[in-house]
Every structure is written in C-alpha cells, then in structure tokens.
Amino acid sequence: METGVRSHQGEVFVHPISNPGASGICLEMLEVAEEASRAGNFSLAVEIYSSQLSDLQQPDRGLCLRKADSLCRIGRISEALDSYCTAASLGKLRPEELQLLVETIARTLREKELGITGTLSGHSKSSGGEDGVESDGECGNDGALDLFSCRICKCLLHEPTTVECGHTFCKRCLEDDSVKDCIHCKQKLSKRDGLPNDRRLNVVLSGLLDKLFATESKARKFWIEGEVLWKNQNLSDALEKYNAAVDLVPSSGRLLSQRAELHMEMRNFSQAVQDASSLCRLKPLWNKAHCLKAMALSEAGRNDEALQEYFMCVALKPDWTKVKLEAQKVLSEVFSSVFENEDMPTPLHPLQGGVATRLIKPPALLRSLRPLTQKPGSSSQESEFSVTKSAPADDSSSRLSASTPSKSDHAAGEGSTKSLADVLAALPAPPGGLKRKHSEDGPSVFNPPSKQLRPDMESSSQAVAVCGGRTFPAELLDSGDMECSLCMRLFYEPVATPCGHTFCLKCLERCLDHNSNCPLCKENLSEYLATRGYNITLLMEEVLQRYLGDELVERKKIHEEEMKELSNLNQEVPIFVCTMAFPTIPCPLHVFEPRYRLMIRRSMETGTKQFGMCIADELKGFADYGCMLEVRDVKFFPDGRSVVDTIGVSRFKVLGHGQRDGYNTAKIEYLEDKKVEGEGLVELLKLHDSVYEQANNWFTSLKDNMKSQILSHFGHLPSKDPDPQASPSGPAWCWWLLAVLPLENRAQLTILSMTSLKDRLIAIRRVLIFVTRKRPR
C-alpha cells in the first residue's frame, strides 16, 4: 500500500507497507493516519501507527518508517531513531527514506545547539539551491571585504590594476575572459589592442600594498603561483606553494580551503581533514568549511564523523540540496554498518524487548545526540566533554566520550554487538568547538568560540584598523607615499594612466597639453588623451580620505584657493589674443597651443566657462578693449587639439595687463551703453529704425554667393529690437552687421569700445554708405 502524504513542510517520501493484507493491519486506520498527517496532526498519526504495530506478530518495515517520520515531524528524535533502527533491522534503509530524519536533526541542531532562528547572513544560493556557499573573506582575514580587497576574487589585491572607470582589481582577475564589465559600476571594460594582458599595474598602489601588507602580499603571490601550478596538474609543486602561503598567513580561510581541496585531489585525506578542521575552528559558521571536512572524512572512511559535519552543513544551510542528499546517503551507511556482518536474531515485537529496542534505547540516544534529544526535566549538568548515563538492565552502563572516537568506542552495547547508539554516541562534539554551557538554574546558552589572533595580528596603539579586520602600523603610511611626481604635493584627484602611473588630474592635463606622452615612462597616451578618460582612481581617493584626511583637507584648500582666484572675472581674466569678437555673435575657435589648452580647460573647471578675446597690439601685447566669450561646447582631437564653440556675451575695457602660466590675463571693467530718455530717446528710435532699414537693404542687395557665405557663418540678420536700450550692449543686429561688414579690426575695435548707442548707429550708417557707394554696379 502506498499513499502520498503532503504536509505543511512539503512532499513526504511514501513508505510502502510490506504486507497490507497481513493480520492486524487495518487499512481504514492507515487512511486515518495519513489524513491526520495531511492535516498536520502527527501525534495522532504516531498513535495509530503504534497501535497498528502492537497488533502485529512481526514488525512491518513500512509502518516503522511511517511512524518514524511522524515522530520526526513532532521533534521526538529519540523515539524516531528507535523506529528507524527497527526498520533498518528489517531491510537496509535507502537514503531517500531518511530525508525527514536528516532535516529534523539539522533543524534541532540549528535552533537548539547553535541558537540560530533566522537566516544566516552572508550566504548565497545558486538558482538550483545547491550552492550554499557564503561570501568568503580575503587572503589574510576572512571577514567582510575591506578597502584593499579585489571585488572579483575577494582577496588582497595582487598586481593591482586600475581600469577606465577608476576601479581597481587584480590584474589576473581582469585577464579572465569572463570578466567583461566592471563589477562595481557595470561599465564595459575595454581590451587594449585586443590583448587583455596588456593592462599595466598601478605602480603607486602596488608599492603601497607591498609596504603595508608585506607578509600577506607575499603569501598571495605564493597562493596564485600554486593555483597556476594546480591548473597545470603540477600538484606536488602546487602543494609546496600553498604550504609556503599558509605558513605566512595561517588564518586565511580560503587558503586553507583550497589546500584542503588540493589534498583531496592528491588523495591525502588525513591532511585534508586537518586543514578542514582548522577551517571549521577558524570559521565555525561557514557551511563550506563543514562540507569540506565532511567530504574529507567520508573519503577517509570515517562516516560517523562525516555525518556530524553533514548535519552541521544542513543546519547552517537548510536548502543546500546536494549536501542534504549526501547526509542521507552517509546516514544510510551508518545505519547499515550496525547490522552488516552481524549474526542478528529474528526481529521481535518492539514492545517485547526485541533486538531493535535493545540496539537503541532513549537513554543511549541521549548520549549520542546530546543535547538535541534532551527532554524537559532531564538533567543537564553533565560535563562538557563526557556524559555518564544509567542504562536499563539489557544495556551496560558506559561512560561515553564526546571527543573524536577511539576503536574501543565502537565496542559498547550488548555483548560484542555494535549498536547505532554506540556509533552516534562516539560522534565528536559540534565542530569548531561549538557547544553549550549548561547551568543548574537556567537554559543552556550557545557560546561561539572567540577567534584567537596570532601575535603579529594583535592590535596595538600604533595600528590602524581597516574595515574587514586588516591592520597595519600607522607609521608605515605617510604623505610621501601619496605624492604626485609632477607637483611634488599630495595627490589631488588622482588618476591612473593606461601605463600604470598616477598623477594629480590637473598636473597630468597640463603635461598632456604640451606632449601626448606619459611624463614618467614616455609611453604614447594619444588614445587616452583623445577619450579624456580621466576618471579618479577611487581606491587611491579612499585611502587619502581615510588615512591622510588632514593632509588632504590642506591640499584641497590650496586647490580651492587657486580655483577661486581663477574664477574672478574682474581681477585676472584669461585673455585669448586672436581676433575680433562681438556680443551675441558666435566665435568658433581652433585651439592647438598648449597655453590656450590650459586656459580653456581652466575656464571649464572653474565653472565660469568664460574668457576674454582681444586682438593683438604690438606695444601692449593685446588691445585695450575686447569681448568676453562663453564656451558652449568643446570637441577634442587625439593629438590634443580642440575646436571650441563660443559666443560673445559682454564687452570690457582693459585696466591692467598680466600673465599666468604662459597665457595673458587682464584686470578689466565691463562696458555698458549709456541710456537716454525724453527727446533723446525719440531721436534714438528714429535713427535706430532708419539704420536697420539701410542695413537690411544692403544685405538684400548682396550677390547670392556672398549671402550664402554670411548665412552659413553668422546666420540671418537678427530682427529689429522693440527696445534698443534693453541690453547693456545694445541691439544684437548691430553686432551682427559689424561682424559681416568689410572693416579692418581697428575700425571694428573703435565701434566696439563705444558706450553710446547713438554714436555706434551713426558710425555703422557711415560704413554702410561707404560700402554701398564703393560696390561695383
């Protein structure tokens, strides 16, 4: 008879009844038991299965398993084990028949022994639910990732390489073909010349890591060399490298984990068990550590100890399906080992003191899974390391050690018969030193072991703590480690070039204004210059902020004072000496001289986006009047040249001449037209309309090819302003006309300097009369 039972915890494995028609088995009562299980009333199901078994002359294996499963559901593990053992004496238990037992023991261990009620943090699961591996730490300390950890391999940065977006990773990690995007910002990573190994080390960061974490850096080097040798199947040499790395950083969980896996591949199971045991002590709540130890113990033929580790794995990660199946498989083998090669009598009725009852009694179970099966009111004052219990008359009294079992541990019980209780009683205490401390007055409390620091890891007053647990002596890091080789000051907005060198952003840009090669190694940076990939090296910036904060504040203050000085558009205005420019009129510029590259960039950095334009003067350097231009757009070319789109905004008069970093500067005052009122305004409006009409007629009379040239460069003649005095510089059409009329610069400059709109209109009218008369008919 088979019937599926679905409970609140999912689908239950169906245990078939061996002989449904046997005398004593009531099919109607079995249906009631199954209905009770579906409703979650497992206590009633247990009573029915017990009643059915008591009416049988010979125990039924299927009924025993159903009873055992129901007992598991209500947490009565000791009684459940009794029923499982009876079923095992009637036929070998299959792994799938032990699912509930494994889940129940693991859940009890999780809640009562480990004191965990919620979900452990730091765990992740694959889509198949079989991963169960928590996020591991870095090489030297397996806590949270710290500032100096690579976010790809989760270890201390080795051969740090900064990518285009400013994030830093291990060079080896970036060479992995699967790494196509930055793990931080998701920006696509470019491959230089199509060769991923063409990436260069960040020289400053590499030296800093070797200085601050000399031992760990050396260990990481050995570790990576070992991984390469292992990949090439040179196992013995790989093991030597791993041994050297572990000697340097014995507290590295991932390193111990990998060496244990290497031992497994080399079939050095005892060494693998040692490494896995150390790993469990180091990280008692890391499920991968216990899984690794379980596999090593299983390969070494120590199934009883492996079972305990598998229970711990499932306790820490209940949905780790793969490990759960392994636990069921090992538990099945442990059950089988009790009965294999034993001259067992025919199973008797469970209530008549049969072999199953003699093999596993609740007192023996208490010894085996202490304190998982402890019942209310039972004594909890046993020693942490040993338990003494009185057994009934058919069981010999014994003192059972909770440490690693010896050969004599497997010889307890009735006569020379090895019982499941003896096997389970010999299981070691919870891994990693996890155990309860019992008190007479209160409930037991879980006390996780404290992590012991090695002498060289102990903190001192001179140590700087880094998030994640890394420390380094404070005196190892000073501002000299973080100085720009160009300005000889602390890095400000540090950027790394493709060749691996680091400079202040402004220092690098100034050098690239003059030469497209790296200032240190002379590698050509034309492509870097063209893309303007000047992203701040974020790790460097974080180090500066965290450990050199005071120095960085001073450095920032100097920079801000410089920017404030540069942004003063009255005291020291940058002057571009080139051509005439007029308010409201576009003025495209082709910039190629280094001094003007710097000038344009500074105008952008300060946020003013403005500079003055003047024509040259043989005596003074540049004229006494000019026009302020505002940058609307900049297009850069690979060789550093740029095309700057500007437009005139206001006129100015030069009060003083100067220079800064190779380009001209001036102290200026802005010019505004003087406004008129009354009769003067009436006369001005009449003159304004007349000159505008004259200008329009002149433009209309031009030949088509001349018109096209003017339109393509300056656009159409602006419309007539209703209020000519609305703008401080007067109507826009005057400046458009002045820009297109065939006048010499000096004549244009004279009109530009006028602050009377009336005088400017009269001057324009004279020019229009002159060019109209001179034009050939």
Buried (B, 14 or more C-beta within 10 A) or exposed (E): BEBEBEBEEEEBBBBEBBBEEEEBBEEEBBEBBBBBBBEBBBBBBBBBBBEBBEEBEBBBBBBBBBBBBBBBBBBBBBBBBBBBBBBBBBEBBEBEBBBBBBBBBBBBBBBBBBBBEEEBEEBEBEEEEBBBBBEBBBBBBBBEBBBBBBBBBBBBBBBBBBBBBBBBBBBBBBBEEEBEEBEBEEBEBBEEEEEBEEBBBBBBBBEBBEEBBEEBBBBBBBBBBBBEBBEEEBBEBBBBBBEBBBEBBBBBBBBBBBBBBBBBEBEBBEBBBBBBBBBBBBBBBBBBBBBBBBBBBBBBEBBBBBBBBBBBBBBBBBBBBBBBBBBBBBBBBBBEBBBEEBEBEEBBBBEEEBBBBBBBBBBBBBBBBBBBBBEEEEEBEBEEEEBEBEBBEEBEEBEBBBEEBEEEBBEBBBEEBBBBBBBBBBBBBBBBEBBBEBEEEEEBEBEEEEBEEEEEBEEEEEBBEBEBBBBBEEEBBEBEBBBBEBBEBBBBBBBBBBBBBBBBBBBBBBBBBBBBBBBBEEBEBBBBBBEEBBBBBBBBBEBBEEBBEEBBEBBBEEBEEBBEEBBEBEEBBBBBBBEBBBBBBBBEBEBEBBBBBBBBBBBEBBEBBBBBBBBEBEEEBBBBBBBBBBBEEBEBBEEBEBEBBBBBBBBBBBEEBBEBEEBBBBBBEBBEBEEBEEEEBEEBBEBBEEBBEBBBEBBEEBEEEEBEEBEEEBEEBBEBBEEBBEBBBBBBBBBBBBBBBEBEEEBBBBBBBBBBBBEBBBBBBEBBEEEEEEEEE
